[in-house]
Amino acid sequence: MNTRVKRFVLPLGGAVIATGMIAATLTTSATAATTAAAPASDGLATSKAQALKTVKAWTAGNGKRLKAAAKFTDDAAVQGKIKLGGGDAAPDGKTGVVPPIGQEKITPTKVKNVNLPRTIGKVFFRLDGKDYWCSASSIQGKYRNLVATAGHCVYDVDGNRDTLDEWVFIPGYYQGKAPWGIYVGKSAYTHYDFANYEDFDSDYAFVTVYNGVTAASWNSPKWVDAGRLGDNVGGQGFSWNQRIGQLVYAFGYPAGPHPDGDMPYTGLTPKYCYGKTVAAGAASAFKAEAQVAIKCSMTAGSSGGPWIAQYSSTKRLGYINGVTSLVGDSDGNQRYDFATSPYFDSETYAIYKAAANLWSGSITK
């Protein structure tokens, strides 16, 4: 792997339950404008043997390491009072969408109770000898093997390496259980500016994963192929160059405390927040000048969780239009009250497209 100088620390992330009615629409385009984005691609588990070794490492002792992993929070979130608005986020071409798996059209539903998407889960990885997790989601891809998350949940922005170690995605993870199997990351794609300059305006990553594996017991496992991720849990659609001001749901696994020490979440179950996107204020410590934000009491653990527009609670599908990147306090009361995401533009689409057409396959056959 290439080495490079690292400059930035890692942010927090999270999600919080909020009420609201779904009433979002997306502007669609048959053709999307593309721009000359420079994707950075790096291997995770590049061989079947390495992938199976990763599974065995996480599940040894009946999943002891999975249960003990900590939410990913190496440093504080955006420091100080941040005023929302005034950022540089804006479309750089025509709007575009890729439909969710099996759904050519999503009709938002107006319901009081929101059904959580089956596509979300936790990504687990190892950094400096310690185990951590972030949030993520399955997303549409040609081979139904793609995960969307934050760039800092895949790439090591505080060391001299590219990707994080022993990276796996477990949809629906709950207290050491993997209801739809364990999916080992094969290759990761992000923007060149994030991989090389830690520019959080591009804090997103798309990861191809091998077929899932499952076993009757992790104590003495006989690993069998669980099939493709998208066949098992579905995959959200993808959208870019959407207007700022649309309604989105942010899903994730919050676990950390607010700055005042209050800990309202456990990280055991996913939560959500809901609101309209606005231009985010600049966060110079992260080179973030063109992000979007929503009002939300995000805490550590939900970094990488999907922001989904036009979400159907009945079909549990919509269009991923962002991922949780940073959180902060806009009024200085020691409570997180907003979260940010990179603005998904034509360059994001180019990175997504590069990853979405890659095959991965089985690690047990």
C-alpha positions in Angstrom: 0.0 0.0 0.0 1.1 3.6 -0.6 2.2 5.6 2.4 1.3 9.3 2.9 1.4 12.0 5.6 -1.8 12.1 7.7 -3.1 15.3 9.2 -6.6 15.0 10.6 -8.3 13.2 13.5 -11.5 11.3 13.3 -15.0 12.6 13.9 -17.9 11.2 15.8 -21.3 10.1 14.4 -24.7 9.0 15.6 -28.4 9.2 15.2 -31.5 10.0 17.2 -35.2 9.2 17.0 -37.3 12.1 15.8 -40.9 12.3 14.6 -42.1 13.5 11.3 -44.1 12.6 8.1 -42.4 11.5 5.0 -43.0 13.9 2.1 -39.9 14.0 0.0 -39.6 13.9 -3.8 -36.5 13.5 -5.9 -35.8 15.1 -9.2 -34.8 12.4 -11.6 -32.8 12.4 -14.8 -32.4 9.7 -17.4 -28.8 10.7 -17.9 -26.4 12.0 -15.2 -23.7 14.4 -15.8 -20.3 12.9 -15.0 -17.2 14.7 -14.0 -13.6 13.7 -14.0 -13.4 12.5 -10.4 -10.3 10.7 -9.4 -11.3 7.5 -7.5 -8.9 6.0 -5.0 -9.2 2.2 -4.9 -7.6 -0.1 -2.3 -7.8 -3.7 -1.4 -9.2 -5.0 1.8 -9.2 -8.8 1.9 -7.9 -9.4 -1.6 -8.0 -13.2 -1.5 -10.6 -15.8 -0.4 -8.1 -17.2 2.2 -7.6 -13.8 3.7 -11.3 -13.2 3.8 -12.0 -16.5 5.6 -9.2 -15.7 8.0 -10.9 -12.4 8.8 -14.3 -14.1 9.5 -12.6 -16.6 11.8 -10.8 -13.8 13.7 -14.1 -12.0 14.4 -16.1 -15.0 15.4 -13.6 -16.8 17.6 -14.8 -17.4 21.1 -18.4 -17.2 19.9 -17.9 -13.7 18.6 -16.1 -12.3 21.6 -14.4 -9.5 19.6 -17.6 -8.4 17.9 -19.3 -8.0 21.3 -16.4 -6.1 22.8 -15.8 -3.7 19.8 -16.2 0.0 20.6 -18.0 2.7 18.7 -15.5 4.5 16.6 -14.5 7.8 18.3 -10.8 8.6 18.3 -11.4 12.3 18.9 -14.1 14.9 19.5 -16.5 16.1 16.8 -16.6 19.6 15.4 -15.3 21.8 18.2 -17.0 25.0 19.3 -20.2 26.6 18.2 -20.8 26.1 14.5 -23.4 28.2 12.6 -25.2 26.3 9.9 -25.5 27.7 6.4 -23.1 29.5 4.1 -21.3 26.3 2.8 -20.3 25.7 -0.8 -22.4 22.5 -1.3 -24.2 22.7 -4.7 -25.0 20.5 -7.7 -22.3 20.2 -10.4 -24.4 18.8 -13.1 -27.8 17.1 -13.8 -29.6 15.3 -11.1 -29.6 11.5 -11.2 -30.8 8.4 -9.4 -30.1 4.6 -9.4 -33.2 2.6 -8.2 -33.1 0.3 -5.2 -32.7 -3.4 -5.8 -36.0 -4.8 -7.2 -37.7 -1.4 -7.2 -38.0 0.8 -10.3 -40.0 3.3 -8.4 -40.4 4.2 -4.7 -43.5 5.8 -3.4 -42.9 7.5 0.0 -45.4 6.5 2.6 -47.0 8.7 5.2 -46.9 6.8 8.4 -46.4 7.6 12.1 -44.2 4.6 12.8 -41.1 4.2 10.7 -40.0 0.7 9.8 -36.2 0.5 9.9 -34.5 -0.6 6.7 -33.1 -4.1 6.5 -30.1 -2.9 4.6 -28.4 -1.2 7.6 -25.9 -2.7 9.9 -22.5 -2.3 11.5 -19.1 -2.4 9.9 -16.3 -3.8 12.2 -12.6 -3.2 11.7 -9.3 -3.1 13.6 -7.1 -0.1 14.1 -3.9 0.0 16.2 -4.7 -3.3 17.8 -8.2 -2.3 18.9 -11.7 -3.3 17.5 -14.2 -0.7 16.5 -17.5 -0.3 14.6 -19.3 2.2 12.5 -22.7 2.2 10.7 -23.4 1.4 7.0 -25.9 0.2 4.5 -26.2 -2.1 1.6 -26.7 -0.2 -1.7 -27.6 -1.1 -5.2 -24.8 -2.5 -7.4 -24.5 -4.7 -10.5 -23.6 -7.8 -8.5 -25.6 -6.9 -5.4 -22.4 -6.8 -3.3 -21.9 -3.1 -2.4 -21.9 -1.2 1.0 -22.0 2.6 1.5 -20.4 4.2 4.5 -18.2 7.1 5.6 -14.7 7.3 4.2 -13.2 7.5 7.7 -14.9 4.1 8.5 -12.8 2.5 5.8 -9.7 4.5 5.4 -7.1 5.2 8.1 -6.9 9.0 8.3 -4.7 9.0 11.3 -1.9 6.7 10.3 0.3 6.0 7.4 -1.8 3.3 5.8 -4.7 3.2 3.3 -7.5 1.0 4.6 -8.4 -0.3 8.0 -7.8 -3.9 8.9 -10.2 -6.9 9.1 -13.1 -5.0 7.6 -16.5 -6.7 7.7 -20.1 -5.7 7.3 -22.9 -7.4 9.3 -26.4 -6.2 8.4 -28.9 -6.4 11.3 -26.1 -7.1 13.8 -27.4 -7.5 17.4 -25.3 -8.6 20.4 -23.1 -11.1 18.6 -25.7 -12.3 16.1 -25.5 -12.0 12.3 -29.0 -12.8 11.0 -28.0 -12.5 7.3 -24.4 -13.5 7.5 -21.0 -11.8 7.7 -19.7 -10.0 4.6 -16.0 -9.4 4.3 -14.8 -6.3 2.4 -12.9 -7.0 -0.8 -12.1 -3.6 -2.3 -12.8 0.0 -1.2 -13.4 3.1 -3.4 -13.4 6.7 -2.2 -12.5 10.1 -3.7 -8.8 10.8 -4.3 -9.0 13.9 -2.2 -10.2 12.0 0.8 -7.7 9.1 0.5 -4.7 11.5 0.1 -5.7 14.8 1.6 -8.3 13.8 4.2 -10.8 16.2 2.7 -14.1 15.5 4.5 -16.1 17.1 1.7 -15.5 13.6 0.2 -16.0 11.6 3.4 -17.7 8.6 1.8 -16.7 5.2 0.6 -18.2 2.3 -1.4 -17.0 -1.2 -0.5 -17.5 -4.4 -2.5 -18.0 -7.4 -0.3 -17.7 -11.1 -0.8 -20.8 -13.3 -0.5 -21.8 -13.7 3.1 -21.0 -16.7 5.2 -22.9 -18.3 8.0 -22.7 -21.2 10.4 -25.0 -23.1 12.7 -22.6 -22.3 15.6 -19.6 -20.0 15.9 -18.0 -22.3 18.5 -17.3 -25.0 16.0 -18.3 -23.4 12.7 -18.7 -25.0 9.3 -18.9 -22.0 7.2 -21.4 -22.1 4.3 -22.1 -19.5 1.6 -25.0 -17.2 2.5 -25.3 -15.7 -0.9 -25.0 -12.1 -2.1 -25.7 -9.2 0.2 -28.3 -7.5 -2.0 -30.2 -10.8 -2.5 -30.5 -11.2 1.3 -31.3 -7.7 2.6 -31.9 -5.7 -0.5 -30.1 -2.5 -1.4 -30.9 1.1 -1.3 -31.0 3.3 -4.4 -28.5 6.1 -5.0 -29.0 9.7 -5.9 -26.8 12.7 -6.6 -27.0 16.4 -7.4 -30.3 16.7 -5.5 -31.5 20.0 -4.3 -30.5 21.2 -0.8 -33.6 21.4 1.3 -35.1 18.0 0.7 -36.3 15.7 3.5 -34.1 12.8 4.5 -33.9 10.1 7.1 -30.6 9.4 8.8 -30.2 5.9 10.2 -27.4 4.5 12.4 -26.3 3.1 15.7 -25.7 5.9 18.2 -23.8 5.0 21.4 -21.6 7.8 22.6 -22.3 10.7 25.1 -23.1 14.3 24.4 -20.5 16.8 25.5 -22.3 17.3 28.7 -21.9 13.6 29.6 -25.4 12.4 29.0 -25.6 9.0 27.2 -29.1 8.5 25.8 -28.2 5.6 23.5 -26.7 2.2 23.8 -25.6 1.4 20.2 -27.4 -1.9 20.4 -30.3 -1.0 18.1 -30.5 1.4 15.2 -32.2 4.8 15.5 -33.2 7.5 13.1 -33.6 11.2 12.7 -35.5 13.2 10.1 -35.3 16.6 8.6 -34.5 18.9 5.7 -30.9 19.3 4.5 -29.2 22.7 4.7 -25.8 23.9 3.8 -23.4 23.2 6.6 -20.9 25.7 8.0 -17.2 25.2 7.3 -15.3 23.0 9.6 -11.7 23.9 8.8 -10.1 21.1 11.0 -11.6 18.6 8.5 -11.3 20.7 5.3 -15.1 20.5 5.2 -16.5 23.5 3.2 -19.2 21.9 1.0 -21.1 19.5 3.3 -24.8 19.5 4.1 -26.4 19.2 7.5 -29.6 18.2 9.2 -30.8 19.0 12.7 -30.3 15.9 14.8 -28.9 14.8 18.1 -26.2 12.6 16.7 -23.7 10.8 19.0 -20.8 8.5 18.4 -21.5 5.2 16.6 -23.5 6.4 13.6 -20.7 7.6 11.4 -21.3 6.1 8.0 -25.0 5.6 8.5 -27.1 6.3 5.4 -29.1 9.4 4.7 -32.1 8.2 2.7 -34.4 10.4 0.7 -37.9 9.4 -0.6 -37.9 6.6 2.0 -40.8 4.1 1.8 -41.5 2.7 5.3 -43.5 -0.2 3.8 -40.8 -1.3 1.3 -38.0 -0.1 3.6 -36.2 1.4 0.6 -35.3 4.8 -0.8 -32.3 6.6 -2.2 -29.1 7.1 -0.3 -28.1 10.8 -0.7 -25.5 11.1 2.0 -23.8 9.4 4.9 -23.1 10.7 8.4 -19.7 12.4 8.6 -19.5 14.9 11.4 -21.6 16.0 14.3 -21.6 19.2 16.3 -23.2 21.7 18.6 -24.8 24.8 16.9 -25.9 26.7 20.0 -23.1 26.0 22.5 -25.2 24.1 25.1 -23.0 21.0 25.2 -25.6 18.9 23.2 -25.0 17.7 19.7 -27.8 19.1 17.6 -26.8 18.6 14.0 -25.0 16.1 11.8 -23.3 16.5 8.4 -22.8 14.6 5.3 -20.7 15.1 2.1 -22.9 16.6 -0.6 -23.4 13.8 -3.2 -22.6 15.3 -6.6 -21.4 14.0 -10.0 -18.0 13.1 -8.6 -19.6 11.0 -5.9 -21.6 9.2 -8.7 -18.3 8.6 -10.6 -16.8 6.9 -7.5 -20.0 4.9 -6.8 -20.1 3.8 -10.5 -16.5 2.6 -10.3 -17.3 0.3 -7.4 -20.8 -0.7 -8.4 -19.7 -2.7 -11.4 -17.2 -5.0 -9.6 -17.8 -8.7 -9.0 -16.5 -10.3 -5.8 -17.8 -13.9 -5.4 -17.8 -16.6 -2.7 -15.1 -17.3 -0.1 -16.2 -20.9 0.6 -16.4 -22.3 -2.9 
